[in-house]
Amino acid sequence: MPSTPVSDLQAPRGTRDFYPEEMARHRRLLDAWRRVSLRNGFEEVDGPIFETLDLYKVKSGDGIVSELFSFRRDGGSTDYALRAEFTPTLARMVAKRANGLPKPIKWFATPNFCRAERPQRGRLREFWQWNVDFLGEAGPSADAEVVFVLVDLLRELGVREGQVQVRISHRAVVAQVLQRLGVPAERLTEAFELLDSRSKLEPGVFAERAAGLGLDPPKVQRLDEVCRRRFAAGDLGHLARALGMDAPPDDLVGLDAQLVAFGIAGWCAYDLGVVRGLAYYTGTVFEAFETAGVERALAGGGRYDRLIETFGGPAMPAVGFGMGDVVLANLLRDKKLEPEHAGDGPDVFIVPLADADPAAVTGWVARLRSGGLHARTTYKPTRNTGKLLKEATGARARFALLVGVDSLELKNLATGEQQAIADEDVASRLR
Amino acid sequence: MPSTPVSDLQAPRGTRDFYPEEMARHRRLLDAWRRVSLRNGFEEVDGPIFETLDLYKVKSGDGIVSELFSFRRDGGSTDYALRAEFTPTLARMVAKRANGLPKPIKWFATPNFCRAERPQRGRLREFWQWNVDFLGEAGPSADAEVVFVLVDLLRELGVREGQVQVRISHRAVVAQVLQRLGVPAERLTEAFELLDSRSKLEPGVFAERAAGLGLDPPKVQRLDEVCRRRFAAGDLGHLARALGMDAPPDDLVGLDAQLVAFGIAGWCAYDLGVVRGLAYYTGTVFEAFETAGVERALAGGGRYDRLIETFGGPAMPAVGFGMGDVVLANLLRDKKLEPEHAGDGPDVFIVPLADADPAAVTGWVARLRSGGLHARTTYKPTRNTGKLLKEATGARARFALLVGVDSLELKNLATGEQQAIADEDVASRLR
């Protein structure tokens, strides 16, 4: 029997109970993710809530295991882990049917994920994440389209240009900067790994490893300065001059033109400080941040052209991003972009008059609901019309249908207009 | 590193990968569950994907543990389990805020659940389940409303009366039958437990225990006969005569009248063979079955007036049911009730003419999507208008927008009608 007194039972630390109000807000995000994905031509997919532990090791090595909730079935021999990110599932699914799937592959998913981390602001043990992935197209228009989807979602939720910025880096640009500082071409991968781990390293350790790659303290400082600056998208000359390049790399020229064509250059900036995942990503890397704030990244992604091969599939270019629900919800709350009422009220509230036959009232509820209308009535025994109209208004109903033994009236609760209506006209009138 | 070769990586046994086509079918069910719930006045809730193991023991005792995927965080001391059913989460949430929540509480949820069972037809290790719960109302109209929601969902998906039947039993009726057969009132609970476990017991063991309750073999046979018969809802006299009652119990009279008022008596039958959970449920018990088939129950539920107290909350009457996605999907496939195309095609497919500026084409895609329209274009390099119109038709687009350097035409792909259109009219015309 349980060792916890029932009165102490609660949701596990870092998870959430979604009561109706919280759920309506949460559902608004999930719906927006889905709506925006579909209108951008992405198809929805999903995978299991748990995967074999091995699947996560393919992408991230053994180091990932401590961040996972892993388990075995009693008597079983396979280790499983709760889904911690979508990419390994996506890669497994694409690799398995790579030849049969029509190209390009434009997929999205909005599932929940679990990580055995310490809960903190913007990071929980169970969270939802929107994943948008575009596979089979190598050109920069796919990169820009994916960034467009991210911006389209932000606009859909009422976020305005200037409130959030998509900060973009590119491996080719960083490579060029590193090479100009003296890092030999054959050691660029090491340098990317060093940059990725920068925030986790002591400054002394970082400096020592950088020196090993040919970056002495003045050069590290120069790199640091470059990584602190942001350059407007749509104006590559500025970036090239600041980095002392004769011309920006072709990859970036193509991406910049596409960001302009998609009309989102104003939302974007180049920022070589976006280094997370440079070793994993193969081209564009980007993160979206609230401009003014100090929150975690709202979203992050980039081009990962080698992933499908890693999972046993064919060579397949790919670009995508993930956006979590927790930081996004914080942003909407901070910017006061949450609607006053997260859900819709009923189409109609049925008010039984004093002489109404209860079965007739039930019949109206049943018929209108079967006709696709959201219909409610009272569960209170009262037949006080004033009180019931108040209940209807409190429920945010659009109309009240007043049902008497020989009368039927429809009241528009916004205008107050009320008039008799024939039985057969009610449903069409409400629609 | 992983011990499995990457080419062998697959979804865990009993779980599913939802590729776009499977996902569209799955989404259709989830959307129907949600749409029907909302129009019936239920509010959506959700809880964590894992709970403390103790939570499941409160409702089901220690016996439940072997059916759960349970785990501990490395270094932690709490046992968790993947969510196996919604009721314990619901009971915990209601008990915690019982006084603050407006009554009645009408909640639904559509989450995924996991059970460590052997996968078989209609039963997987990960499945989705629709939970509909109505708390705070003791009368039979709540029972009938909940059955109405179940029928409303079936109709919404195209199921017709006669294809599925809701089989209803009631503890009060079974109690009366058992008492008439000689079971003393104080041993009724034991008798309910015996009936619940009937399908798991050897006939000899069952007969022996039944004899202990005063049911000798002829009486067991009589009970067996009663449990094999079905009686139409809306005609209680028939049932009462068959059971040799002077009058049916009041509880059933009320329920019967409400099923008639909700217009669903034709979908329902009384069936004392629905015994599963009689010990747990406190009044009505029901299961929905495909009429012709031998599938598992599509849905099951009933009245459970003591649950919230068990979880430390106040006394609160409650009635509800659960419906799984796997058996429902089997039904829709068997009855050919799946739509040919599970998702919508795009509103518009943008066809670049030979002289089109690629950036202008991208601009159209971006503007229309931002305006809420589902817009696609080709990713192929071809500018062959015939081929591109074929691609548009293949994608099931409603319209094609033909973009040239100095021309803009809109083609209705259903009628073939094509005409010039001004830039500013495109979006409104597509809406």
Interface residues (C-beta under 8 A of the other chain):
Chain A: M1 P2 S3 T4 P5 V6 S7 L9 Q10 A11 P12 T15 R16 D17 F18 Y19 P20 M23 A24 H26 R27 L38 R39 N40 G41 E43 E44 V45 D46 G47 P48 I49 F50 E51 T52 D54 L55 K57 V58 G61 D62 S66 F69 S70 F71 R73 D74 T78 Y80 L82 T89 R92 M93 A95 K96 R97 L101 K103 P104 W107 N112 C114 A116 E126 E137 S141 F148 D152 R155 A257 Q258 V260 A261 F262 G263 I264 T310 F311 G312 G343 D344 P346 P358 A359 T362 G363 V365 A366 R367 R369 S370 G372 L373 H374 A375 R376 Y379
Chain B: M1 P2 S3 T4 P5 V6 S7 L9 Q10 A11 P12 T15 R16 D17 F18 Y19 P20 M23 A24 H26 R27 L38 R39 N40 G41 E43 E44 V45 D46 G47 P48 I49 F50 E51 T52 D54 L55 K57 V58 G61 D62 S66 F69 S70 F71 R73 D74 T78 Y80 L82 T89 R92 M93 A95 K96 R97 L101 K103 P104 W107 N112 C114 A116 E126 E137 S141 F148 D152 R155 A257 Q258 V260 A261 F262 G263 I264 T310 F311 G312 G343 D344 P346 P358 A359 T362 G363 V365 A366 R367 R369 S370 G372 L373 H374 A375 R376 Y379
